[in-house]
Amino acid sequence: MLADGEVLAFMPAQKNSADLAAIPFAELETSSPPAEQIFRQVRDAVLQMQIRPGSLLSETEVGQRFGASRTPVREAFTRLREAGLIVTRPSRGNFVTRLSEPRLREAQFLRSAIETAVVIRLCKIGLGAEHLDRIKMSISGQVTAIADNNDLDFQAQDDRFHTLLAAATGYPRTAMLLAQEKTPLDRLRVLALSDRGHKARLLSEHRDILNAVRARDPAQAQAAMARHLASVLDLIADLRDADGDYFE
């Protein structure tokens, strides 16, 4: 058995193991706890579908990839498990969870409640110039990402758009809660972004939401947000047909 300070040794990957060598993880920095860095980087790789649903995720291989000892790797895996991104199967190992339609619909229900409240409040209090400028920049970033056909950049700008709206409410915990509740949807969104037309529709819907908020029309803003949030769930059947192995 390895001592706690020893770096986990490399073991050959099994057939269905995640291909960690192909993922450009950053080196661990000394300025923050290694468990936090490992958790965030592996989480992002899972949410961006760089590590596919159903893949075996080995603590040993993750430790070797980051040059980390057992303790921070185990802490990171505990957090991944708590986030619903991995599941441990006795005598088999840790596996990236597959997409669950009931969980996706629950996440969308919670997201809808938060984002509807966000646009209603913004219609009431208005958007300040600084918030408006940042939101416009996020939309410009989406335009660029579509032109470059860069799905991950588009998703980052999409997330930024919604985060900026939440931040503009003046309630600091809103953006954090939104990010937490939408996590189960992120992998589904990545699958949907392979359709260039879908990205263009999302951009148009973002503009509709912003225009309604700027006009301070709560009914129009709620309707625009509802249309926008329904668009991903409408694609579940098609995405399941195309990538059935990713779903439960």
Backbone as CSV, one residue per row, in Angstrom:
resi,resn,N_x,N_y,N_z,CA_x,CA_y,CA_z,C_x,C_y,C_z
1,MET,0.850,-1.209,0.000,0.000,0.000,0.000,0.879,1.250,0.000
2,LEU,0.460,2.266,-0.760,1.252,3.490,-0.842,1.079,4.335,0.406
3,ALA,2.138,4.992,0.813,2.031,5.980,1.876,1.284,7.184,1.348
4,ASP,0.722,7.979,2.272,-0.121,9.100,1.852,0.605,10.083,0.960
5,GLY,1.876,10.327,1.201,2.614,11.305,0.412,3.108,10.791,-0.918
6,GLU,3.000,9.469,-1.144,3.503,8.902,-2.390,2.581,9.232,-3.545
7,VAL,3.172,9.497,-4.690,2.390,9.717,-5.904,1.860,8.385,-6.388
8,LEU,0.600,8.357,-6.800,0.000,7.133,-7.296,0.692,6.681,-8.569
9,ALA,1.035,5.423,-8.637,1.750,4.882,-9.792,0.810,4.664,-10.965
10,PHE,1.370,4.706,-12.150,0.569,4.509,-13.362,0.161,3.056,-13.501
11,MET,-1.092,2.822,-13.888,-1.579,1.490,-14.212,-2.208,1.551,-15.589
12,PRO,-2.040,0.526,-16.414,-2.610,0.541,-17.758,-4.114,0.736,-17.719
13,ALA,-4.630,1.540,-18.640,-6.064,1.821,-18.688,-6.836,0.596,-19.157
14,GLN,-8.011,0.389,-18.585,-8.904,-0.645,-19.067,-9.611,-0.146,-20.323
15,LYS,-10.289,-1.061,-20.981,-10.869,-0.762,-22.286,-11.823,0.423,-22.251
16,ASN,-12.670,0.494,-21.198,-13.652,1.566,-21.131,-13.217,2.702,-20.224
17,SER,-11.915,2.769,-19.924,-11.406,3.838,-19.070,-11.399,5.169,-19.811
18,ALA,-11.548,6.245,-19.042,-11.425,7.582,-19.619,-10.007,7.780,-20.139
19,ASP,-9.875,8.394,-21.308,-8.554,8.652,-21.894,-8.024,9.974,-21.346
20,LEU,-7.463,9.912,-20.158,-7.012,11.128,-19.479,-5.825,11.772,-20.170
21,ALA,-5.012,10.972,-20.851,-3.827,11.516,-21.513,-4.192,12.488,-22.626
22,ALA,-5.395,12.346,-23.181,-5.816,13.197,-24.293,-6.408,14.526,-23.832
23,ILE,-6.577,14.689,-22.516,-7.213,15.897,-21.984,-6.137,16.865,-21.487
24,PRO,-6.164,18.129,-21.918,-5.112,19.093,-21.542,-5.301,19.672,-20.140
25,PHE,-5.178,18.822,-19.131,-5.272,19.299,-17.756,-4.091,20.222,-17.445
26,ALA,-4.364,21.236,-16.636,-3.295,22.133,-16.191,-2.528,21.490,-15.039
27,GLU,-1.264,21.851,-14.906,-0.473,21.360,-13.782,-1.010,21.948,-12.481
28,LEU,-0.904,21.174,-11.414,-1.361,21.656,-10.116,-0.470,22.792,-9.632
29,GLU,-1.108,23.807,-9.059,-0.384,24.951,-8.523,-0.261,24.824,-7.010
30,THR,0.737,25.463,-6.466,0.950,25.399,-5.017,0.097,26.415,-4.267
31,SER,-0.574,27.297,-4.998,-1.315,28.390,-4.365,-2.694,27.982,-3.862
32,SER,-3.187,26.795,-4.236,-4.503,26.358,-3.772,-4.479,24.855,-3.535
33,PRO,-5.405,24.340,-2.723,-5.393,22.915,-2.370,-5.487,22.016,-3.604
34,PRO,-4.669,20.969,-3.678,-4.699,20.092,-4.848,-6.043,19.407,-5.060
35,ALA,-6.740,19.055,-3.981,-8.041,18.385,-4.132,-9.029,19.272,-4.877
36,GLU,-9.018,20.569,-4.557,-9.915,21.516,-5.228,-9.581,21.617,-6.709
37,GLN,-8.301,21.686,-7.039,-7.884,21.800,-8.439,-8.230,20.539,-9.231
38,ILE,-7.989,19.384,-8.625,-8.313,18.128,-9.307,-9.815,18.023,-9.524
39,PHE,-10.579,18.335,-8.489,-12.039,18.284,-8.615,-12.532,19.167,-9.749
40,ARG,-12.087,20.422,-9.772,-12.577,21.361,-10.778,-12.187,20.934,-12.195
41,GLN,-10.964,20.478,-12.358,-10.517,20.108,-13.706,-11.209,18.841,-14.209
42,VAL,-11.361,17.850,-13.337,-12.053,16.628,-13.755,-13.537,16.906,-13.961
43,ARG,-14.122,17.700,-13.067,-15.537,18.073,-13.235,-15.763,18.750,-14.580
44,ASP,-14.917,19.714,-14.917,-15.083,20.426,-16.184,-14.932,19.481,-17.376
45,ALA,-13.999,18.536,-17.270,-13.807,17.575,-18.364,-15.034,16.687,-18.539
46,VAL,-15.672,16.330,-17.426,-16.906,15.532,-17.495,-18.033,16.359,-18.105
47,LEU,-18.201,17.595,-17.633,-19.303,18.434,-18.104,-19.133,18.842,-19.559
48,GLN,-17.890,18.918,-20.022,-17.630,19.265,-21.421,-17.568,18.032,-22.322
49,MET,-17.895,16.866,-21.739,-17.947,15.597,-22.478,-16.580,15.164,-22.995
50,GLN,-15.508,15.698,-22.401,-14.176,15.184,-22.718,-13.982,13.817,-22.066
51,ILE,-14.663,13.603,-20.943,-14.766,12.283,-20.327,-16.213,11.852,-20.509
52,ARG,-16.428,10.797,-21.234,-17.765,10.421,-21.680,-18.576,9.710,-20.598
53,PRO,-19.902,9.860,-20.631,-20.761,9.118,-19.702,-20.513,7.615,-19.812
54,GLY,-20.464,6.948,-18.660,-20.231,5.513,-18.634,-18.773,5.118,-18.554
55,SER,-17.856,6.086,-18.684,-16.423,5.775,-18.639,-15.976,5.399,-17.228
56,LEU,-15.044,4.463,-17.154,-14.407,4.127,-15.886,-13.393,5.216,-15.551
57,LEU,-13.485,5.755,-14.341,-12.577,6.822,-13.916,-11.780,6.314,-12.725
58,SER,-10.533,6.007,-12.965,-9.685,5.385,-11.954,-8.986,6.426,-11.079
59,GLU,-9.070,6.233,-9.756,-8.344,7.111,-8.843,-6.842,7.034,-9.109
60,THR,-6.364,5.834,-9.390,-4.936,5.652,-9.653,-4.498,6.439,-10.881
61,GLU,-5.281,6.353,-11.965,-4.914,7.047,-13.199,-5.030,8.561,-13.047
62,VAL,-6.039,9.023,-12.318,-6.167,10.461,-12.073,-4.984,10.951,-11.239
63,GLY,-4.616,10.188,-10.218,-3.467,10.564,-9.402,-2.192,10.625,-10.215
64,GLN,-1.997,9.649,-11.102,-0.808,9.641,-11.956,-0.814,10.814,-12.917
65,ARG,-1.996,11.128,-13.457,-2.105,12.216,-14.445,-1.751,13.561,-13.829
66,PHE,-2.128,13.761,-12.572,-1.866,15.041,-11.909,-0.603,15.008,-11.049
67,GLY,0.001,13.846,-10.895,1.157,13.735,-10.013,0.777,13.981,-8.572
68,ALA,-0.380,13.432,-8.168,-0.926,13.708,-6.839,-0.977,12.443,-5.994
69,SER,-0.980,12.626,-4.672,-1.064,11.508,-3.743,-2.521,11.083,-3.546
70,ARG,-2.727,10.035,-2.759,-4.062,9.464,-2.597,-5.074,10.437,-1.989
71,THR,-4.656,11.149,-0.947,-5.622,11.939,-0.186,-6.346,12.987,-1.029
72,PRO,-5.659,13.878,-1.770,-6.398,14.860,-2.569,-7.231,14.220,-3.680
73,VAL,-6.748,13.104,-4.235,-7.522,12.431,-5.284,-8.820,11.890,-4.700
74,ARG,-8.731,11.260,-3.542,-9.934,10.725,-2.906,-10.900,11.837,-2.522
75,GLU,-10.368,12.955,-2.044,-11.230,14.096,-1.713,-11.941,14.606,-2.964
76,ALA,-11.211,14.687,-4.072,-11.810,15.143,-5.329,-12.896,14.181,-5.790
77,PHE,-12.651,12.881,-5.661,-13.644,11.887,-6.072,-14.889,11.952,-5.188
78,THR,-14.701,12.227,-3.912,-15.856,12.384,-3.018,-16.738,13.534,-3.493
79,ARG,-16.120,14.629,-3.882,-16.889,15.780,-4.359,-17.557,15.493,-5.700
80,LEU,-16.878,14.768,-6.574,-17.485,14.387,-7.854,-18.700,13.494,-7.618
81,ARG,-18.579,12.616,-6.630,-19.692,11.726,-6.283,-20.861,12.542,-5.732
82,GLU,-20.565,13.495,-4.858,-21.608,14.345,-4.273,-22.294,15.202,-5.329
83,ALA,-21.542,15.571,-6.380,-22.102,16.381,-7.467,-22.914,15.542,-8.452
84,GLY,-22.951,14.228,-8.234,-23.717,13.362,-9.115,-23.037,13.072,-10.439
85,LEU,-21.719,13.271,-10.501,-20.995,13.083,-11.758,-20.319,11.721,-11.861
86,ILE,-20.099,11.064,-10.730,-19.585,9.697,-10.768,-20.389,8.836,-9.799
87,VAL,-20.356,7.538,-10.039,-21.000,6.576,-9.145,-20.008,5.445,-8.903
88,THR,-19.955,4.956,-7.669,-19.044,3.874,-7.321,-19.790,2.549,-7.327
89,ARG,-19.255,1.587,-8.079,-19.847,0.250,-8.139,-18.893,-0.714,-7.445
90,PRO,-19.356,-1.375,-6.390,-18.487,-2.277,-5.623,-17.764,-3.285,-6.511
91,SER,-16.475,-3.420,-6.260,-15.599,-4.365,-6.972,-15.394,-4.025,-8.442
92,ARG,-15.942,-2.896,-8.888,-15.793,-2.518,-10.294,-15.100,-1.173,-10.468
93,GLY,-15.361,-0.233,-9.573,-14.696,1.059,-9.667,-15.656,2.228,-9.752
94,ASN,-15.108,3.383,-10.129,-15.877,4.622,-10.256,-16.192,4.879,-11.728
95,PHE,-17.456,5.143,-12.005,-17.892,5.368,-13.379,-18.569,6.729,-13.503
96,VAL,-18.325,7.397,-14.625,-19.014,8.653,-14.909,-20.492,8.339,-15.123
97,THR,-21.356,9.065,-14.446,-22.786,8.789,-14.551,-23.301,9.069,-15.960
98,ARG,-24.277,8.276,-16.360,-24.956,8.528,-17.625,-26.047,9.571,-17.407
99,LEU,-26.529,10.136,-18.503,-27.563,11.160,-18.431,-28.897,10.519,-18.059
100,SER,-29.568,11.111,-17.092,-30.855,10.616,-16.613,-31.947,11.601,-17.008
101,GLU,-32.907,11.157,-17.805,-33.960,12.077,-18.241,-34.754,12.653,-17.071
102,PRO,-35.154,11.857,-16.063,-35.852,12.457,-14.915,-35.007,13.524,-14.214
103,ARG,-33.708,13.259,-14.070,-32.830,14.247,-13.413,-32.687,15.493,-14.269
104,LEU,-32.625,15.329,-15.583,-32.535,16.476,-16.484,-33.783,17.346,-16.375
105,ARG,-34.936,16.706,-16.333,-36.190,17.466,-16.262,-36.342,18.160,-14.915
106,GLU,-35.877,17.516,-13.854,-35.907,18.158,-12.540,-34.993,19.382,-12.523
107,ALA,-33.797,19.235,-13.084,-32.855,20.356,-13.126,-33.421,21.514,-13.929
108,GLN,-34.089,21.197,-15.029,-34.676,22.255,-15.848,-35.819,22.944,-15.120
109,PHE,-36.584,22.181,-14.343,-37.670,22.752,-13.542,-37.116,23.773,-12.548
110,LEU,-36.042,23.393,-11.854,-35.436,24.292,-10.874,-34.789,25.494,-11.555
111,ARG,-34.118,25.245,-12.669,-33.488,26.341,-13.405,-34.539,27.340,-13.882
112,SER,-35.655,26.820,-14.369,-36.720,27.689,-14.866,-37.265,28.585,-13.757
113,ALA,-37.431,28.015,-12.562,-37.944,28.808,-11.442,-36.999,29.961,-11.118
114,ILE,-35.701,29.676,-11.109,-34.712,30.709,-10.791,-34.658,31.768,-11.883
115,GLU,-34.558,31.335,-13.136,-34.354,32.298,-14.224,-35.606,33.118,-14.517
116,THR,-36.771,32.552,-14.274,-37.996,33.339,-14.416,-38.027,34.448,-13.371
117,ALA,-37.664,34.098,-12.140,-37.606,35.109,-11.079,-36.573,36.183,-11.403
118,VAL,-35.470,35.786,-12.026,-34.422,36.741,-12.400,-34.958,37.784,-13.369
119,VAL,-35.603,37.349,-14.456,-36.048,38.331,-15.458,-37.193,39.194,-14.932
120,ILE,-38.041,38.636,-14.068,-39.109,39.443,-13.466,-38.496,40.566,-12.625
121,ARG,-37.493,40.226,-11.829,-36.852,41.252,-10.996,-36.149,42.287,-11.859
122,LEU,-35.464,41.852,-12.909,-34.745,42.802,-13.755,-35.701,43.742,-14.476
123,CYS,-36.869,43.249,-14.833,-37.870,44.135,-15.438,-38.347,45.181,-14.429
124,LYS,-38.329,44.810,-13.172,-38.772,45.729,-12.122,-37.716,46.776,-11.792
125,ILE,-36.449,46.343,-11.649,-35.404,47.269,-11.189,-34.597,47.872,-12.333
126,GLY,-34.674,47.264,-13.513,-33.913,47.754,-14.651,-32.474,47.254,-14.646
127,LEU,-31.847,47.336,-15.805,-30.447,46.935,-15.952,-29.555,48.168,-15.914
128,GLY,-28.557,48.162,-15.038,-27.597,49.250,-15.016,-26.701,49.208,-16.241
129,ALA,-26.058,50.321,-16.545,-25.224,50.422,-17.749,-24.084,49.411,-17.738
130,GLU,-23.466,49.213,-16.579,-22.339,48.283,-16.504,-22.792,46.850,-16.770
131,HIS,-23.897,46.454,-16.153,-24.425,45.108,-16.386,-24.825,44.929,-17.848
132,LEU,-25.458,45.942,-18.417,-25.893,45.858,-19.811,-24.702,45.692,-20.749
133,ASP,-23.648,46.451,-20.510,-22.454,46.349,-21.365,-21.853,44.947,-21.306
134,ARG,-21.808,44.365,-20.113,-21.236,43.022,-19.975,-22.102,41.978,-20.677
135,ILE,-23.414,42.133,-20.575,-24.319,41.183,-21.230,-24.198,41.298,-22.746
136,LYS,-24.079,42.527,-23.244,-23.885,42.715,-24.690,-22.582,42.065,-25.148
137,MET,-21.543,42.164,-24.320,-20.263,41.543,-24.663,-20.388,40.023,-24.730
138,SER,-21.189,39.455,-23.839,-21.373,37.999,-23.870,-22.098,37.578,-25.144
139,ILE,-23.041,38.393,-25.602,-23.737,38.085,-26.855,-22.776,38.204,-28.033
140,SER,-21.921,39.219,-28.008,-20.905,39.345,-29.063,-19.980,38.130,-29.068
141,GLY,-19.652,37.636,-27.877,-18.822,36.442,-27.773,-19.501,35.218,-28.367
142,GLN,-20.811,35.143,-28.225,-21.563,34.032,-28.816,-21.526,34.104,-30.339
143,VAL,-21.652,35.312,-30.871,-21.582,35.500,-32.327,-20.233,35.005,-32.850
144,THR,-19.166,35.388,-32.155,-17.820,34.971,-32.562,-17.659,33.456,-32.480
145,ALA,-18.173,32.859,-31.407,-18.052,31.407,-31.232,-18.786,30.647,-32.330
146,ILE,-19.944,31.158,-32.750,-20.681,30.512,-33.843,-19.887,30.617,-35.137
147,ALA,-19.339,31.803,-35.395,-18.547,32.005,-36.616,-17.329,31.084,-36.641
148,ASP,-16.733,30.858,-35.461,-15.548,29.995,-35.359,-15.914,28.517,-35.209
149,ASN,-17.220,28.245,-35.094,-17.717,26.877,-34.870,-17.053,26.249,-33.644
150,ASN,-16.952,27.047,-32.583,-16.311,26.611,-31.345,-17.393,26.362,-30.291
151,ASP,-17.757,25.095,-30.113,-18.862,24.753,-29.231,-18.588,25.109,-27.774
152,LEU,-17.379,24.824,-27.292,-17.079,25.074,-25.886,-17.029,26.561,-25.578
153,ASP,-16.511,27.377,-26.510,-16.535,28.824,-26.311,-17.969,29.332,-26.292
154,PHE,-18.804,28.768,-27.171,-20.200,29.195,-27.186,-20.861,28.863,-25.853
155,GLN,-20.632,27.662,-25.348,-21.252,27.296,-24.082,-20.761,28.193,-22.947
156,ALA,-19.472,28.535,-22.968,-18.935,29.421,-21.933,-19.614,30.785,-21.981
157,GLN,-19.826,31.308,-23.190,-20.499,32.603,-23.330,-21.987,32.495,-23.003
158,ASP,-22.587,31.358,-23.315,-23.981,31.099,-22.943,-24.112,31.130,-21.422
159,ASP,-23.231,30.410,-20.735,-23.242,30.412,-19.272,-23.036,31.823,-18.729
160,ARG,-22.125,32.557,-19.346,-21.833,33.917,-18.890,-23.062,34.808,-19.031
161,PHE,-23.803,34.659,-20.120,-25.018,35.447,-20.329,-25.984,35.255,-19.162
162,HIS,-26.240,34.007,-18.808,-27.199,33.725,-17.735,-26.651,34.128,-16.371
163,THR,-25.351,33.956,-16.172,-24.732,34.365,-14.910,-24.811,35.875,-14.725
164,LEU,-24.580,36.614,-15.802,-24.639,38.080,-15.726,-26.053,38.570,-15.440
165,LEU,-27.042,37.927,-16.030,-28.428,38.288,-15.716,-28.703,38.065,-14.232
166,ALA,-28.277,36.914,-13.717,-28.502,36.603,-12.306,-27.774,37.596,-11.404
167,ALA,-26.544,37.946,-11.768,-25.764,38.885,-10.961,-26.400,40.267,-10.931
168,ALA,-27.078,40.630,-12.016,-27.691,41.957,-12.112,-28.880,42.127,-11.172
169,THR,-29.375,41.021,-10.592,-30.501,41.132,-9.655,-30.085,41.797,-8.354
170,GLY,-28.773,41.785,-8.071,-28.310,42.334,-6.799,-28.329,41.320,-5.671
171,TYR,-28.733,40.093,-5.974,-28.748,39.016,-4.980,-27.572,38.075,-5.274
172,PRO,-26.490,38.166,-4.513,-25.250,37.449,-4.844,-25.385,35.932,-4.950
173,ARG,-26.238,35.318,-4.140,-26.332,33.857,-4.142,-27.085,33.318,-5.357
174,THR,-27.772,34.194,-6.084,-28.595,33.727,-7.201,-27.759,33.062,-8.286
175,ALA,-26.662,33.695,-8.676,-25.814,33.131,-9.729,-25.196,31.810,-9.286
176,MET,-24.798,31.733,-8.014,-24.210,30.501,-7.494,-25.234,29.360,-7.501
177,LEU,-26.452,29.663,-7.072,-27.508,28.657,-7.040,-27.873,28.204,-8.445
178,LEU,-27.905,29.142,-9.382,-28.209,28.801,-10.771,-27.156,27.855,-11.335
179,ALA,-25.883,28.164,-11.099,-24.801,27.311,-11.593,-24.900,25.908,-11.007
180,GLN,-25.252,25.833,-9.746,-25.368,24.539,-9.066,-26.511,23.710,-9.644
181,GLU,-27.662,24.323,-9.856,-28.840,23.569,-10.283,-28.820,23.204,-11.763
182,LYS,-28.071,23.942,-12.569,-28.045,23.631,-13.999,-26.973,22.605,-14.364
183,THR,-26.128,22.228,-13.406,-25.030,21.305,-13.699,-25.474,20.031,-14.415
184,PRO,-26.572,19.371,-13.984,-26.981,18.154,-14.697,-27.304,18.379,-16.171
185,LEU,-27.604,19.621,-16.558,-27.965,19.922,-17.943,-26.758,20.187,-18.833
186,ASP,-25.604,20.449,-18.244,-24.466,20.919,-19.033,-24.017,19.916,-20.088
187,ARG,-24.006,18.637,-19.741,-23.575,17.640,-20.731,-24.584,17.514,-21.872
188,LEU,-25.864,17.613,-21.546,-26.890,17.584,-22.591,-26.716,18.766,-23.529
189,ARG,-26.384,19.919,-22.962,-26.189,21.118,-23.773,-25.006,20.956,-24.716
190,VAL,-23.939,20.308,-24.249,-22.783,20.077,-25.116,-23.175,19.205,-26.306
191,LEU,-23.938,18.153,-26.064,-24.395,17.296,-27.160,-25.220,18.089,-28.165
192,ALA,-26.085,18.967,-27.660,-26.969,19.738,-28.540,-26.204,20.748,-29.380
193,LEU,-25.059,21.227,-28.880,-24.315,22.271,-29.580,-23.651,21.788,-30.861
194,SER,-23.632,20.482,-31.091,-23.069,19.986,-32.353,-23.916,20.419,-33.546
195,ASP,-25.141,20.858,-33.263,-26.049,21.372,-34.299,-25.844,22.885,-34.403
196,ARG,-25.247,23.336,-35.499,-24.962,24.768,-35.676,-26.244,25.597,-35.642
197,GLY,-27.331,25.038,-36.192,-28.602,25.748,-36.180,-29.127,25.944,-34.774
198,HIS,-28.842,24.977,-33.889,-29.278,25.104,-32.495,-28.570,26.274,-31.829
199,LYS,-27.287,26.434,-32.085,-26.548,27.565,-31.507,-27.131,28.893,-31.983
200,ALA,-27.469,28.971,-33.264,-28.044,30.206,-33.805,-29.385,30.511,-33.144
201,ARG,-30.175,29.464,-32.878,-31.465,29.672,-32.203,-31.255,30.170,-30.778
202,LEU,-30.275,29.600,-30.087,-29.996,30.050,-28.724,-29.582,31.517,-28.703
203,LEU,-28.758,31.913,-29.649,-28.332,33.308,-29.742,-29.531,34.222,-29.950
204,SER,-30.424,33.838,-30.852,-31.624,34.635,-31.109,-32.489,34.737,-29.851
205,GLU,-32.606,33.630,-29.122,-33.405,33.634,-27.893,-32.765,34.516,-26.824
206,HIS,-31.454,34.522,-26.742,-30.771,35.407,-25.788,-31.070,36.871,-26.106
207,ARG,-31.053,37.199,-27.375,-31.371,38.578,-27.774,-32.810,38.931,-27.416
208,ASP,-33.729,37.983,-27.604,-35.131,38.229,-27.250,-35.280,38.480,-25.754
209,ILE,-34.580,37.689,-24.951,-34.640,37.862,-23.493,-34.109,39.235,-23.100
210,LEU,-32.954,39.597,-23.643,-32.356,40.889,-23.306,-33.254,42.042,-23.741
211,ASN,-33.820,41.962,-24.931,-34.694,43.030,-25.414,-35.919,43.194,-24.522
212,ALA,-36.487,42.080,-24.064,-37.662,42.151,-23.195,-37.309,42.753,-21.840
213,VAL,-36.143,42.393,-21.310,-35.706,42.948,-20.028,-35.434,44.442,-20.169
214,ARG,-34.782,44.836,-21.258,-34.504,46.259,-21.474,-35.795,47.056,-21.630
215,ALA,-36.821,46.430,-22.224,-38.120,47.093,-22.380,-38.925,47.065,-21.086
216,ARG,-38.422,46.310,-20.103,-39.065,46.160,-18.789,-40.489,45.637,-18.951
217,ASP,-40.594,44.615,-19.801,-41.868,43.951,-20.084,-41.814,42.546,-19.474
218,PRO,-42.336,42.361,-18.250,-42.190,41.072,-17.566,-42.876,39.912,-18.279
219,ALA,-44.027,40.157,-18.880,-44.732,39.076,-19.580,-43.915,38.585,-20.774
220,GLN,-43.377,39.539,-21.532,-42.565,39.176,-22.695,-41.262,38.502,-22.257
221,ALA,-40.677,38.997,-21.176,-39.424,38.422,-20.681,-39.629,36.987,-20.198
222,GLN,-40.723,36.751,-19.472,-41.016,35.388,-19.013,-41.248,34.447,-20.184
223,ALA,-41.990,34.916,-21.182,-42.276,34.083,-22.353,-40.997,33.760,-23.118
224,ALA,-40.130,34.754,-23.261,-38.870,34.542,-23.979,-37.979,33.551,-23.230
225,MET,-37.932,33.676,-21.905,-37.119,32.752,-21.114,-37.693,31.343,-21.176
226,ALA,-39.016,31.218,-21.118,-39.647,29.894,-21.174,-39.341,29.193,-22.494
227,ARG,-39.425,29.931,-23.596,-39.105,29.345,-24.908,-37.651,28.884,-24.942
228,HIS,-36.803,29.717,-24.380,-35.370,29.426,-24.396,-35.044,28.164,-23.598
229,LEU,-35.598,28.053,-22.400,-35.265,26.931,-21.534,-35.873,25.621,-22.021
230,ALA,-36.951,25.715,-22.799,-37.590,24.497,-23.315,-36.811,23.887,-24.471
231,SER,-35.954,24.680,-25.097,-35.346,24.242,-26.360,-34.431,23.026,-26.202
232,VAL,-33.696,22.938,-25.093,-32.788,21.802,-24.913,-33.560,20.520,-24.631
233,LEU,-34.550,20.591,-23.740,-35.321,19.394,-23.419,-36.073,18.863,-24.631
234,ASP,-36.435,19.751,-25.543,-37.128,19.312,-26.758,-36.252,18.404,-27.618
235,LEU,-34.935,18.449,-27.385,-34.002,17.674,-28.207,-33.639,16.320,-27.604
236,ILE,-34.166,16.005,-26.411,-33.742,14.789,-25.717,-33.932,13.541,-26.570
237,ALA,-35.097,13.393,-27.191,-35.377,12.179,-27.971,-34.369,12.008,-29.105
238,ASP,-34.095,13.103,-29.822,-33.140,13.026,-30.933,-31.734,12.716,-30.431
239,LEU,-31.349,13.340,-29.316,-30.011,13.112,-28.774,-29.863,11.686,-28.249
240,ARG,-30.929,11.159,-27.663,-30.894,9.771,-27.195,-30.735,8.809,-28.370
241,ASP,-31.431,9.099,-29.477,-31.313,8.253,-30.668,-29.888,8.277,-31.224
242,ALA,-29.269,9.468,-31.185,-27.923,9.618,-31.753,-26.833,9.075,-30.830
243,ASP,-27.017,9.235,-29.516,-25.982,8.848,-28.547,-26.606,8.072,-27.391
244,GLY,-27.254,6.981,-27.713,-27.987,6.214,-26.710,-27.140,5.714,-25.560
245,ASP,-25.859,5.430,-25.799,-24.984,4.914,-24.745,-24.728,5.940,-23.645
246,TYR,-24.989,7.198,-23.933,-24.757,8.240,-22.941,-25.919,8.385,-21.958
247,PHE,-27.025,7.720,-22.238,-28.226,7.858,-21.414,-28.502,6.585,-20.620
248,GLU,-29.158,6.758,-19.483,-29.590,5.596,-18.694,-30.707,4.861,-19.431
